[in-house]
Amino acid sequence: MKRIVVMALCLLAAGANAQSVYKCRDGASVVVYQSQACSGRIEKQWTPDPGLAAAPSAERTAAERSIARDRKSLQASNRRMLAQQVQRRPVPPRRAKARTTTVSACQRARSARAAAHARKGLHWSFDDASRWDARVFKVCR
């Protein structure tokens, strides 16, 4: 049924020809666009490109068929994947193992530097920062 409708539309479209468009001015100097030639002077005329109205090439038709075939194939594979996912049983979530927190020497040095900075506050000098940064660098490298 769909093929019959498509074929009928193609036959109807084959009879439709593009028309020329004319730009004219009427007696009140108003611009008018029309499909018939003007009675007065024609300001501009647009004619259709005959190459655009031509039937599609064999390459284009073959490419469109290939695209349609690929689309059907992908839709079928998507349906199969969806059916497989529905059939699978849900996997229960794994329980996380309890982790023991061990603090590394680098983390301890950084925490000590932060505590010293908090104690000094606004009196934190460049020498203090250099000394603590050197300690942390030595431990963390």
C-alpha positions in Angstrom: 0.0 0.0 0.0 2.8 2.4 0.9 4.5 1.7 -2.4 1.4 2.6 -4.3 1.1 5.9 -2.5 4.8 6.7 -3.0 4.6 5.9 -6.7 1.5 8.1 -7.2 3.2 11.0 -5.5 6.2 10.6 -7.7 4.1 10.6 -10.8 2.3 13.7 -9.6 5.6 15.5 -8.8 7.0 14.7 -12.2 4.3 16.8 -13.8 5.0 19.8 -11.6 7.3 22.3 -13.4 9.0 25.3 -11.8 7.8 28.6 -13.0 9.6 31.9 -13.6 9.1 34.8 -11.2 8.9 38.4 -12.3 9.4 41.5 -10.2 7.3 44.4 -11.4 6.0 47.8 -10.3 2.4 48.6 -10.6 0.9 52.1 -11.2 1.4 53.2 -7.6 5.1 52.2 -7.7 4.4 49.2 -5.4 6.7 46.2 -6.0 4.8 43.1 -7.1 6.1 39.6 -7.6 4.1 37.4 -10.0 4.4 34.3 -12.2 3.2 36.0 -15.4 5.2 38.6 -17.3 4.4 42.2 -16.5 2.5 44.5 -18.7 5.0 47.3 -18.2 8.7 47.1 -17.6 10.2 44.0 -15.9 12.6 44.9 -13.1 13.9 41.4 -12.5 13.2 37.9 -13.6 14.1 34.6 -12.0 14.0 31.5 -14.0 14.3 28.0 -12.6 17.5 25.9 -13.0 16.6 23.0 -15.3 19.3 20.9 -13.5 17.4 21.0 -10.2 14.1 19.7 -11.7 15.8 16.7 -13.4 15.2 13.2 -12.1 17.6 11.9 -9.4 20.7 10.2 -10.8 21.3 6.5 -10.5 24.1 7.1 -8.0 21.7 9.0 -5.7 19.0 6.4 -5.9 21.5 3.6 -5.1 22.8 5.7 -2.2 19.3 6.3 -0.8 18.6 2.5 -1.1 21.8 1.7 0.7 20.9 4.2 3.5 17.5 2.7 3.9 18.9 -0.8 4.0 21.5 0.3 6.7 18.7 2.0 8.7 16.6 -1.2 8.7 19.6 -3.3 9.8 20.4 -0.9 12.7 16.8 -0.9 13.8 16.7 -4.7 13.8 20.0 -5.0 15.8 18.7 -2.4 18.3 15.5 -4.5 18.8 17.6 -7.6 19.4 19.8 -5.8 21.9 16.8 -4.5 23.8 15.2 -8.0 23.9 18.5 -9.4 25.3 18.6 -6.7 28.0 15.1 -7.4 29.1 15.7 -11.2 29.4 18.8 -10.7 31.6 18.3 -10.9 35.3 19.3 -7.8 37.3 22.6 -8.2 39.1 22.5 -7.4 42.8 24.8 -4.6 43.8 28.1 -5.5 45.4 28.8 -4.4 48.9 31.7 -2.2 49.4 34.5 -3.5 51.5 35.3 -1.6 54.7 38.5 0.4 54.1 40.9 1.1 56.8 42.2 4.7 56.6 46.0 4.9 56.8 47.5 8.3 56.7 50.7 8.6 54.7 53.7 10.5 55.8 53.1 13.1 53.0 49.5 13.7 54.3 50.8 14.1 57.9 53.4 16.6 56.7 50.8 18.6 54.8 48.4 18.5 57.8 51.3 19.8 60.1 52.0 22.6 57.7 48.3 23.6 57.7 48.1 23.5 61.5 51.3 25.7 61.8 49.8 28.1 59.3 46.6 28.3 61.2 48.5 28.9 64.5 50.6 31.7 63.0 47.7 33.3 61.2 48.6 36.8 59.8 52.1 36.5 61.2 52.9 33.7 58.7 56.2 34.9 57.1 58.0 34.0 54.0 60.6 32.1 56.0 58.0 30.1 57.7 56.3 29.2 54.4 59.7 28.3 52.8 60.7 26.1 55.7 57.4 24.2 55.8 57.3 23.8 52.0 60.8 22.4 52.1 59.7 19.8 54.8 56.6 18.8 52.8 58.6 18.5 49.6 61.2 16.4 51.2 58.6 13.9 52.6 56.3 13.8 49.6 58.8 13.5 46.8 
